Amino acid sequence: MRAIASTGAKRTAGPLGELPAVAETIPDFELSTWHGVMVPAATPKDVVQKLNREIQWVLDQPDIRQRFAAGGLDITGGTPDAFEGILKRDFTKYGKILAGAGIKPE
């Protein structure tokens, strides 16, 4: 098997070498994954902010960044509000795709 393109928004470099992005051929194409930490909606804002600071601190450590990069992964990190924006964007994007394909949750 040979990798021919990255599904992210831009070219990537990593264990597979530099790969062009599908978006270079199909404008606006992006299929990426993310990982996040969620807490119950009633969690106090100061607790959420502290968790975010501590997690971001870990993600900013050079050895952690290096381990992720060795696997071809980019660490983004960010704020709880930015993560909420990603969730809303993806729910909207994939909701339209599923509705267009006639797929309904069961």
N, C-alpha and C positions, 0 to 999 in steps of 0.2 A: 504494500500500500504506500502511496506517495501523496503527501499533502500538496494541494495546488493553490489553496487560497485560505485567507482568514475571514471568518464571518463577522469580525468586529468592524467598527466604523473606519479603522485605519490599518495600515500595514503593521505587522508585528514581527518582532525578532525574538528568538528563543531557541529551544532545543531543536526545532524543526527548521531553523534558519529563517531568513527573511522571506515572508510570504506576502504576496499582494493581497489587498482586500477585495472581496467580491464587489464592494461598492465602487471600485474603479471601473467595473464593467456594467454593473446594475446600480445606477444612482440611488442613493438613500437606503440601500440594503444594509441592514445591520441585524445580526442575531448574536446576542451576547448573553452571558450568564452573570449572575451576581450572587453574593452571599451576604447576608445581613443578620443582625441580631434584633429580635423583636421582643417587646415586653407588653404586658397587659395595658390597655388604654388608660386605666386608672393609675398607672405608676406615676408618682410625683415627678414633676419636671426636673427638680434638682438631682434626683436619682438617675434619670435618663441622661442628663448632662454629664454626671460623674462617670457612668458606664461608658459613654461616648468618649470622654477624655482618656480614660484608661485603655480602652480598646485602640484608640488612635495612637496612643503612646507605643503600644506593642507593635502596631503595624508600621510605625516609623523607625523601628530598630533596623539597622543595616543588615544584620544576619537574617532577619525575617524577610526583608525585602529581597535579599539575595536568594533565599530559598524559593520564594514565589516566582521570581524571575527565572530561576533555573527550570521551573516547570512551565515556562511560557505564560505566566500569569502576571497581570498588572495589578498592583494594589492602588486603590483609589481612596478609600476612606471617605470621610466627610461628616456632615452634620445630620442630625435626625431629620431636619426639614428637607435636606437634599435627598435623603433616602426615601422619604415620603413622596417626593416628586418623581423619583424613579419608579416606585410602586404604582403611582397613579398613571404614569406614562405607559407602563407595560400592561396594566389592566385594560386601559383604553385600546392600545395597539392590538393586543392578542384577543381582546373581546370582539373587536371588529373582524378580525380574521376568522374567529370561530363562528360568529354570526353569519358572515359571508359564505362559509362552508356548510351552514345549516347544522352545526354541531351544538347540541344543547347539554347542559350539565344534568346528570341523573342523580 
